[in-house]
């Protein structure tokens, strides 16, 4: 009797698995397929690099009698670079890069973040879409013209 019960349970499990596979195949057939890529879709890519200004320390300054001369702070300038297949445009700040790319100017007393947004909006208006960002570099793409 136990053998028949085990056989019946095994048969039920096998039928359930087969039925589930059949339903899965039906769902796959009903799903709309992803549209095929057009042969003419071509992309061009660009990168936007930014290095924030930071303070470094250079030579030491102090009188001859000082026990510990103090280091002289040197402010390294920032750098924003737009790189495309056609060339590079480099600026000392977001504001400078925006001016070189002919982006609309932000307010006179605007913070660097406002200038950055103006540059990004200008690139978006030209058809560039952000693909990825890793902190200091952003990758963009747009359909090739």
C-alpha positions as CSV (number, residue, x, y, z in Angstrom):
1,X,0.0,0.0,0.0
2,X,2.8,2.4,0.9
3,X,4.4,1.7,-2.5
4,X,1.2,2.8,-4.3
5,X,0.9,5.9,-2.2
6,X,4.4,6.9,-3.0
7,X,3.9,6.2,-6.7
8,X,0.7,8.3,-6.7
9,X,2.5,11.2,-5.0
10,X,5.4,11.0,-7.5
11,X,2.9,11.0,-10.4
12,X,1.1,14.1,-9.0
13,X,4.4,15.9,-8.6
14,X,5.5,15.0,-12.2
15,X,2.1,16.2,-13.6
16,X,2.3,19.5,-11.7
17,X,5.8,20.2,-13.0
18,X,4.8,19.4,-16.5
19,X,1.7,21.6,-16.2
20,X,3.8,24.5,-14.8
21,X,6.3,24.2,-17.7
22,X,3.4,24.3,-20.2
23,X,2.0,27.5,-18.6
24,X,5.4,29.1,-18.7
25,X,5.8,28.4,-22.4
26,X,2.3,29.9,-23.0
27,X,3.4,33.1,-21.2
28,X,6.6,33.3,-23.2
29,X,4.5,33.1,-26.5
30,X,2.1,35.8,-25.3
31,X,4.9,38.3,-24.3
32,X,5.6,40.9,-26.9
33,X,9.1,40.5,-28.2
34,X,11.7,43.3,-27.8
35,X,11.8,45.5,-30.9
36,X,14.7,44.7,-33.2
37,X,17.5,47.2,-33.5
38,X,17.5,49.1,-36.6
39,X,20.6,48.6,-38.8
40,X,21.0,52.4,-39.0
41,X,21.1,53.0,-35.2
42,X,24.6,54.5,-34.6
43,X,25.7,56.2,-31.5
44,X,28.4,58.7,-30.6
45,X,29.9,58.9,-27.1
46,X,31.4,61.6,-25.0
47,X,32.8,62.0,-21.5
48,X,32.7,64.9,-19.0
49,X,35.6,64.8,-16.5
50,X,35.7,67.0,-13.4
51,X,38.5,67.5,-10.9
52,X,37.5,69.6,-7.9
53,X,39.9,72.2,-6.7
54,X,41.7,71.2,-3.5
55,X,44.2,72.7,-1.2
56,X,47.7,71.1,-1.1
57,X,50.7,72.2,0.9
58,X,54.0,73.2,-0.6
59,X,57.2,74.7,0.8
60,X,57.5,75.6,4.5
61,X,57.5,79.2,5.6
62,X,58.8,80.5,8.9
63,X,61.4,82.6,10.6
64,X,64.8,81.1,11.3
65,X,64.2,80.8,15.0
66,X,60.8,78.9,14.7
67,X,60.8,75.4,16.0
68,X,58.3,74.2,13.4
69,X,57.8,76.2,10.2
70,X,54.3,76.2,8.8
71,X,53.6,74.7,5.4
72,X,52.4,77.1,2.7
73,X,48.9,76.2,1.4
74,X,48.7,76.0,-2.4
75,X,45.3,75.9,-4.0
76,X,45.2,73.5,-7.0
77,X,42.7,74.7,-9.6
78,X,39.8,72.6,-10.6
79,X,39.4,71.3,-14.1
80,X,36.3,70.4,-16.2
81,X,36.8,68.7,-19.5
82,X,34.3,67.8,-22.3
83,X,35.7,65.1,-24.5
84,X,34.1,64.0,-27.8
85,X,35.3,62.2,-30.9
86,X,35.9,65.7,-32.4
87,X,38.1,67.1,-29.7
88,X,38.4,68.3,-26.1
89,X,37.1,71.5,-24.5
90,X,38.7,72.3,-21.1
91,X,37.8,74.8,-18.5
92,X,39.1,75.8,-15.0
93,X,35.6,75.5,-13.5
94,X,32.0,74.6,-14.5
95,X,31.4,78.3,-15.2
96,X,34.4,78.5,-17.5
97,X,33.5,75.2,-19.3
98,X,29.9,76.4,-19.7
99,X,31.1,79.6,-21.3
100,X,33.3,77.7,-23.8
101,X,30.5,75.3,-24.7
102,X,28.2,78.4,-25.1
103,X,25.8,77.2,-22.4
104,X,23.3,79.7,-20.9
105,X,25.0,81.6,-18.1
106,X,23.9,81.1,-14.5
107,X,23.3,84.1,-12.1
108,X,26.4,86.1,-11.2
109,X,26.6,84.9,-7.6
110,X,25.6,81.3,-8.5
111,X,27.3,78.4,-6.8
112,X,29.3,75.9,-8.8
113,X,26.4,73.4,-8.6
114,X,24.2,75.9,-10.6
115,X,26.9,76.2,-13.3
116,X,27.2,72.4,-13.4
117,X,23.4,72.1,-13.9
118,X,23.5,74.7,-16.7
119,X,26.2,72.7,-18.5
120,X,24.3,69.5,-18.1
121,X,21.1,71.1,-19.3
122,X,22.9,72.5,-22.3
123,X,24.3,69.0,-23.2
124,X,20.9,67.5,-22.8
125,X,19.5,70.1,-25.2
126,X,22.0,69.0,-27.8
127,X,20.7,65.4,-27.5
128,X,23.3,64.0,-25.1
129,X,22.0,61.4,-22.6
130,X,23.9,60.4,-19.4
131,X,24.8,56.7,-19.6
132,X,27.0,56.3,-16.5
133,X,28.8,58.3,-13.8
134,X,31.6,57.2,-11.5
135,X,32.2,60.3,-9.5
136,X,34.7,62.2,-11.5
137,X,33.7,61.1,-15.0
138,X,30.3,61.0,-16.8
139,X,29.7,59.1,-20.0
140,X,27.1,60.4,-22.5
141,X,25.7,59.1,-25.8
142,X,23.5,60.4,-28.5
143,X,22.4,59.2,-31.9
144,X,25.0,59.9,-34.5
145,X,24.1,62.6,-37.0
